[in-house]
Amino acid sequence: MKRINVLIAALAMTITLSAAPIALGTPAEAELAAANAPEAQEIGISVSGNTIRVTGAAKQTLVVYYVTGAKAATYNIETEDQTISTNLAKGIYLLKVAKQVRKVSIS
């Protein structure tokens, strides 16, 4: 029993230690890192007929879901402005790229 208590205590310390935030050295270093970080580009998703256009999402994946939540298709986005012709049936779909999600109508 004592061995279990020691293991639980060690595990609790590990969780506590790993949950601590990681800070950048000085405030000046943090400011410099923020200034040198690439700007977050907004991802655009638009649909025209059976064609999906995705902008600002190079090297990402577009996942298409039925409204039921089942995956309908997956496409790799290779460029910053990519047009994808789909063979999806007419209907309502959810499109997800990174953290962007859009509800669209394919016609």
N, C-alpha and C positions, 0 to 999 in steps of 0.2 A: 504494500500500500504506500509506503514511504517513497519507493522508487517512482510510482505513478505521480505522486505529488511533486517530486523534483522535476520530472519530465514536463508536467503541466506548467510549473513555474518557469522553466527554461523556455518553453514555447511562448508563454505570455511575454517574456522579456524580448524574445526575438521579434514578435509581432509589434511590440511597443517601439523597439529600436528601428525597425524597418518602416514604420509609419511616419517617422519624423520627416519634415520637408527638407529638401536639399536646397541650400541657398548658394547663390553665386557670391564669391569673395566679398568685394566691397560694393557699395552703392554705385560707384563709378564704373566698375566692371559690368554690373547688371545693366546700367544705362547704355554702355557701349554694345553689349550683346543685343539689346533690344533695337538699337539703331542699325545694327548690321544684319538683323534678321530679315529674310525676304518678306515682302508684303503679302498678306493673305489675299489671294485672288478669289473673287466671288465666282462660284460655279453657276452657269446658266443652263437651263434645260428647257427646250421648246419642242413642240410637235406640230407638224403640218401633214395631215393625211396619215400616211403610213411611215413617215420619215421623222426621226428624232435627231435634233441638233443639240450637241453638248459643247459648251465653251468653258475654258478655264479649268479643265480637269485632265490634263495630259498625264499619262501613266496611271490612270485610275480605272475602275471597273464600273460599268453601268449595269445594274441589276434591275430587271423588270419583274414585277410581281402582279399576279391577279389580285383583285380586291379581297379574295378569300385568304390571301397571305401566301399562297403557293408560288414558287418561283416559276416564271414563264420563260425567261431568257436571260443570258449574260453576254455582255459585249465589252471588249477591251477598248479603252479610249487611248489612242496613241498620240494624238496631237492636241493643241490648245483649242482648236475649233474643228470638231469632227461631226459629220453627218452620217447617220446610220439608217439604211433602208431596212425595214423589218418585214417579216411575213406574219405579223400578229393579226389575229382576227379583230374585227371591230369590237370595241368595248372600252371599259374603264380599267386603267392600270395604275400601279404605283411605280414610279421610277426613282431609283436611289443611286446617287453618286456621292461617295465619301459620306458626309453627314447630311447632305441635301436630299430631301424627299419631295417629290411632286406627284400629285394626282392628275392624270391626263386622260383624255379621250382619244382613242385611235379610231379613225374613220376611213 
